[in-house]
Amino acid sequence: MEDAKKKIKKLKNPNDIRTISDIDLRLKSFKEQIKADDFSPIKTIFKDLSQHSQVMLLVLNDLHIGSPGCNIDKIIRYLKQVRNLPNCYIILNGDLMNNANNLGKSSPLENDLSPMNEQKVIHTLFSDPILKEKIICSTSGNHESGARAKDSGLDSLVTPMATLNILDIYARYMANVVIRLKCPYTTSGYTDFKILVRHGSGLSGQAGKVIDGMFALCQKFGNFDMVVQGHTHKNIYSSEDVVYQNDKYSCLKKSVTPINIPALEEASQYAMESAYPPPNTDNSIICVRATFNYDILDSSLNDGFKVLPYKFNIDTISLDRPELVKFGDKIIPQAKFISQEKLEEIATSMAKKVTSKARKPKNLEREV
């Protein structure tokens, strides 16, 4: 104790919180609890999918389960479709529950379910063993964290994540998701695709501001290939070459794709009162594969920056396409009973089928 007092006297400001935390064992203990509870602004989650040369991702946010406007039938259909696609995985990105309470904008009197029952619905939707294995990460949205931020310190998504036993891939704020993919253009035979996952915030719902905000996040938090977020209930897609500081002496030029994912809530009371435009509720699968980067053959395109021998080709495929709707009705045995070669064969076949471009009718072709 005497040593601690001497230490305080030597410092200019003995009431500084950092000084106190170095001395007070209770605050030291509290700091350790914060570390254990993972309050870090960004959580890194690694997923080895190097058995696939192409991966499909379904990002689900703004489901607002419990809201009268929640399109639960469409959510169930999407999950059935994804369950049967062997190379398709799921990212849960906040506002899964409406979590109506007196601390937020949604009124409990207008909700179809209580927050507890919303948690039960989330558990039921994702408790299927095959679907649960497909979940790569989950984040919290403003509806789940509203009570935590304003009053009680409660995070409403913790309970369903715990009952599903996927707390290890749950990020309260943002997630750095690193997906390892098969890539023939590297000596190792694989490469890492980095995604910044966040629920999103404000930005007035204007498309330009949303996209600019996502590009800015790439620069702040790391060398990302894609940023996905929701919150605005809009479908916004962009792609642009960005230059990163690669190391002390060189810069790396690569393509970055920000995607704002639409909602699966048709309407809400406060959105109608605020005269917000109707949301887009037709979601898409994001299809990612590594392709040869032809920019490496022409140095004039690179402005002296380093480029990789490959680049990521990112397509979006509507889940309302007839091919995928029909595929959702098929019954495929559990993945663990299918050989890896068969899985890759099914995945490649489906990818070709749903990404093939429609041919022009002969009567519409231009005459030469």
C-alpha positions in Angstrom: 0.0 0.0 0.0 2.9 2.4 0.8 4.4 1.7 -2.6 1.1 2.6 -4.2 1.0 5.9 -2.4 4.5 6.8 -3.4 3.6 6.0 -7.0 0.7 8.4 -6.9 2.8 11.2 -5.5 5.2 11.0 -8.4 2.5 11.5 -11.0 1.2 14.9 -12.0 -2.4 13.9 -11.9 -3.1 11.2 -9.3 -6.8 11.2 -10.1 -6.2 10.2 -13.7 -8.3 7.0 -14.4 -5.3 5.2 -16.0 -3.3 5.8 -12.8 -6.1 4.5 -10.6 -6.6 1.4 -12.8 -3.0 0.5 -12.4 -3.3 0.6 -8.6 -6.9 -0.5 -7.8 -7.3 -4.2 -8.0 -11.0 -3.9 -8.6 -10.5 -1.9 -11.7 -7.9 -4.3 -12.9 -10.4 -7.1 -12.5 -13.0 -5.1 -14.4 -10.5 -4.6 -17.3 -10.0 -8.4 -17.5 -13.8 -8.9 -17.6 -14.1 -6.5 -20.5 -11.4 -8.5 -22.4 -13.2 -11.8 -21.7 -16.6 -10.3 -22.7 -15.1 -9.2 -26.1 -16.1 -5.5 -26.1 -13.4 -4.9 -28.8 -14.7 -2.7 -31.6 -13.9 -5.4 -34.2 -13.7 -9.2 -33.8 -11.7 -11.4 -36.2 -13.4 -14.6 -37.3 -11.5 -17.1 -39.6 -13.3 -19.7 -41.8 -11.4 -22.2 -43.8 -13.4 -22.9 -47.0 -10.4 -23.8 -49.1 -12.2 -26.8 -50.4 -14.3 -24.4 -52.5 -13.2 -22.4 -55.5 -16.4 -20.4 -55.3 -18.4 -19.5 -52.2 -21.9 -18.1 -52.0 -22.9 -15.9 -49.0 -26.4 -15.0 -47.8 -26.3 -11.9 -45.6 -29.4 -11.6 -43.4 -30.1 -8.3 -41.6 -33.1 -6.3 -40.6 -35.4 -9.3 -40.4 -37.2 -7.5 -37.5 -38.8 -10.7 -36.2 -41.8 -9.7 -34.1 -42.7 -6.7 -36.2 -46.1 -6.9 -38.0 -44.1 -6.1 -41.2 -41.7 -9.0 -40.9 -41.9 -11.3 -43.9 -41.3 -14.6 -42.1 -42.5 -16.7 -45.1 -39.7 -15.3 -47.2 -37.1 -15.8 -44.5 -38.1 -19.5 -44.2 -37.9 -19.9 -48.0 -34.5 -18.3 -48.2 -33.2 -20.5 -45.4 -34.5 -23.6 -47.2 -32.8 -22.6 -50.4 -29.5 -21.9 -48.7 -29.7 -25.2 -46.7 -29.6 -27.1 -49.9 -26.6 -25.2 -51.5 -23.5 -27.0 -50.3 -21.1 -24.0 -50.9 -23.5 -21.3 -49.5 -22.9 -19.8 -46.1 -24.8 -17.3 -43.8 -23.8 -14.0 -42.2 -26.3 -12.6 -39.6 -25.9 -8.9 -39.4 -28.1 -7.4 -36.8 -31.7 -6.3 -36.3 -32.8 -9.9 -36.4 -35.3 -9.1 -33.6 -37.5 -6.1 -33.5 -37.0 -5.9 -29.7 -39.8 -3.4 -29.2 -39.4 -1.6 -25.8 -40.0 1.8 -24.3 -36.4 2.7 -24.9 -36.5 2.5 -28.7 -38.6 3.8 -31.6 -40.7 0.6 -32.0 -43.7 0.5 -29.6 -44.3 -2.8 -27.7 -48.0 -2.2 -28.3 -47.5 -2.5 -32.0 -45.4 -5.7 -31.9 -46.7 -9.2 -32.7 -44.2 -10.9 -30.3 -42.5 -10.2 -27.0 -38.7 -9.9 -27.1 -38.5 -13.3 -25.3 -40.6 -15.0 -28.0 -38.5 -13.3 -30.7 -35.5 -15.0 -29.3 -37.3 -18.3 -29.4 -38.1 -17.8 -33.1 -34.5 -17.0 -33.9 -33.4 -20.2 -32.1 -36.0 -22.3 -34.0 -35.0 -20.8 -37.4 -31.3 -21.6 -37.1 -31.3 -24.7 -34.9 -31.3 -27.0 -37.9 -27.8 -28.7 -37.7 -27.0 -28.0 -41.4 -28.1 -24.4 -41.2 -26.2 -23.8 -38.0 -23.0 -25.1 -39.5 -23.4 -22.6 -42.3 -23.4 -19.5 -40.0 -20.0 -17.8 -40.4 -20.7 -14.9 -38.0 -23.3 -12.8 -36.3 -23.4 -9.1 -35.2 -25.8 -7.0 -33.1 -28.0 -4.3 -34.6 -29.4 -1.1 -33.2 -32.7 -2.8 -32.3 -31.0 -5.5 -30.2 -28.5 -3.1 -28.6 -31.0 -0.3 -28.0 -31.7 -1.4 -24.5 -28.1 -2.0 -23.8 -27.0 1.4 -25.0 -29.7 3.4 -23.3 -30.4 1.7 -20.0 -30.0 -1.9 -19.0 -26.7 -3.1 -20.3 -28.5 -6.0 -22.0 -27.7 -7.4 -25.4 -30.9 -9.2 -26.6 -29.1 -11.4 -29.2 -26.8 -13.0 -26.6 -29.5 -15.4 -25.4 -30.3 -17.0 -28.9 -26.6 -17.0 -29.8 -25.9 -18.8 -26.5 -28.7 -21.4 -27.0 -27.4 -22.0 -30.5 -23.9 -22.4 -29.1 -22.4 -19.9 -31.5 -21.2 -17.2 -29.1 -17.7 -17.7 -30.3 -18.6 -16.2 -33.7 -20.8 -13.4 -32.3 -19.4 -9.8 -32.6 -21.3 -7.1 -30.7 -20.1 -4.3 -33.0 -18.1 -5.3 -36.1 -16.5 -8.5 -37.5 -13.5 -9.0 -39.6 -14.4 -12.2 -41.4 -11.5 -13.9 -43.2 -12.6 -16.6 -45.6 -10.0 -18.9 -47.1 -10.8 -19.9 -50.7 -9.2 -22.2 -53.3 -7.1 -20.1 -55.7 -5.0 -21.5 -58.6 -3.0 -18.2 -59.0 -1.0 -18.5 -55.7 1.8 -20.9 -54.8 -0.1 -22.1 -51.7 -3.2 -22.9 -53.8 -5.5 -20.7 -51.7 -6.1 -17.0 -50.8 -8.0 -15.1 -48.0 -11.0 -13.0 -48.8 -11.6 -10.3 -46.1 -15.0 -9.0 -45.3 -15.8 -6.1 -42.8 -19.3 -6.9 -41.4 -21.2 -4.2 -39.5 -24.9 -3.5 -39.1 -24.6 0.1 -40.2 -25.9 3.4 -38.9 -27.8 6.6 -39.9 -26.2 8.4 -42.8 -29.7 9.8 -43.7 -30.3 6.7 -45.9 -28.7 8.5 -48.9 -27.0 6.0 -51.2 -24.0 8.2 -51.9 -23.3 8.8 -48.2 -23.7 5.1 -47.3 -21.2 4.0 -50.0 -18.7 6.7 -49.1 -19.0 5.7 -45.4 -18.2 2.1 -46.3 -15.2 3.0 -48.4 -13.9 5.2 -45.5 -14.3 2.2 -43.1 -12.0 0.1 -45.3 -9.3 2.7 -44.9 -9.8 2.9 -41.2 -9.9 -0.7 -40.2 -7.8 -2.7 -42.7 -7.2 -4.2 -46.0 -10.7 -5.5 -46.9 -12.1 -6.9 -50.1 -15.7 -6.3 -49.2 -17.9 -4.4 -46.7 -21.4 -5.6 -46.0 -23.9 -3.7 -43.9 -27.7 -3.1 -43.6 -29.7 -0.8 -41.4 -31.0 1.6 -44.2 -33.3 -1.1 -45.6 -31.9 -0.3 -49.1 -30.1 -2.4 -51.7 -26.9 -0.6 -52.7 -23.9 -2.1 -54.6 -20.7 -0.6 -55.7 -17.1 -1.5 -56.6 -14.0 0.5 -56.9 -10.2 0.2 -57.0 -8.6 1.3 -53.7 -4.9 1.8 -52.9 -3.7 0.5 -49.5 -0.3 1.0 -47.8 1.0 -2.5 -48.4 4.2 -2.2 -46.3 6.8 0.5 -45.5 7.9 1.0 -49.1 5.0 0.0 -51.4 1.3 0.4 -52.0 -1.2 -2.3 -53.1 -4.1 -1.6 -55.5 -7.1 -3.9 -55.2 -10.8 -3.8 -55.9 -13.2 -3.2 -52.9 -16.9 -4.0 -53.0 -19.3 -2.3 -50.5 -22.8 -3.9 -50.4 -25.7 -2.5 -48.4 -28.1 -5.5 -47.9 -31.9 -4.8 -48.0 -34.4 -5.6 -45.2 -36.9 -8.4 -44.8 -39.4 -6.1 -43.1 -42.1 -4.8 -45.4 -42.9 -1.8 -43.3 -42.8 -0.4 -39.7 -45.0 2.0 -37.8 -42.4 4.7 -37.3 -41.1 4.3 -40.9 -44.6 5.1 -42.2 -45.0 8.0 -39.7 -41.6 9.4 -40.9 -42.7 8.9 -44.6 -39.7 6.7 -45.4 -39.8 5.1 -48.9 -40.9 1.4 -49.0 -37.9 -0.9 -48.5 -36.5 -3.4 -51.0 -37.2 -6.9 -49.5 -35.7 -9.0 -52.3 -32.3 -10.3 -51.1 -29.5 -11.8 -53.1 -26.8 -14.4 -52.7 -23.3 -12.9 -53.0 -21.1 -15.2 -55.1 -17.3 -14.9 -54.7 -14.5 -16.5 -56.7 -10.9 -15.7 -57.5 -10.1 -15.0 -61.2 -6.9 -14.0 -63.0 -6.0 -10.3 -62.8 -5.3 -9.1 -66.3 -4.1 -5.8 -64.9 -0.9 -7.4 -64.0 0.0 -7.8 -67.7 -0.3 -4.0 -68.4 1.8 -1.9 -66.0 0.3 1.3 -67.4 -3.0 0.4 -65.7 -1.3 0.1 -62.3 0.2 3.6 -61.9 3.3 2.1 -60.3 1.3 0.3 -57.6 1.7 -3.4 -56.7 -1.2 -5.6 -57.9 -2.0 -9.3 -57.1 -2.0 -12.0 -59.8 -5.6 -12.6 -59.0 -8.7 -10.5 -58.2 -12.1 -11.4 -56.7 -15.1 -11.6 -59.0 -18.2 -10.7 -57.0 -21.7 -11.4 -58.4 -25.1 -11.1 -56.8 -27.7 -13.7 -57.6 -31.4 -13.1 -56.8 -32.9 -15.6 -54.4 -36.2 -15.1 -56.3 -34.8 -16.6 -59.5 -36.9 -19.7 -60.5 -33.9 -22.0 -60.6 -33.0 -21.2 -56.9 -36.7 -21.3 -55.8 -37.0 -24.8 -57.3 -33.7 -25.9 -55.8 -34.9 -24.9 -52.4 -37.6 -27.6 -52.6 -35.1 -30.4 -53.4 -34.0 -32.7 -50.5 -30.2 -33.3 -50.3 -28.7 -35.6 -47.7 -26.8 -34.1 -44.9 -23.4 -32.7 -45.9 -21.4 -35.1 -43.7 -22.7 -38.0 -45.8 -21.5 -36.5 -49.1 -17.9 -36.9 -50.3 -16.0 -33.6 -50.7 -15.6 -34.3 -54.5 -19.4 -34.7 -54.8 -20.0 -31.4 -52.9 -17.6 -29.5 -55.2 -19.4 -31.1 -58.2 -22.8 -30.0 -57.0 -21.5 -26.5 -56.1 -19.9 -26.0 -59.5 -23.0 -27.2 -61.3 -25.3 -24.9 -59.4 -23.0 -21.9 -59.8 -22.9 -22.4 -63.6 -26.7 -22.8 -63.7 -27.6 -19.7 -61.7 -24.9 -17.4 -63.1 -25.4 -18.2 -66.8 -26.6 -15.2 -68.8 -29.9 -15.4 -70.7 -29.6 -15.5 -74.5 -31.3 -12.8 -76.6 -34.4 -14.0 -78.5 -33.6 -14.2 -82.2 -36.3 -11.7 -83.2 -34.6 -9.0 -81.0 -31.1 -9.5 -82.4 -29.9 -6.6 -84.5 -29.7 -7.2 -88.2 -26.3 -6.9 -89.9 
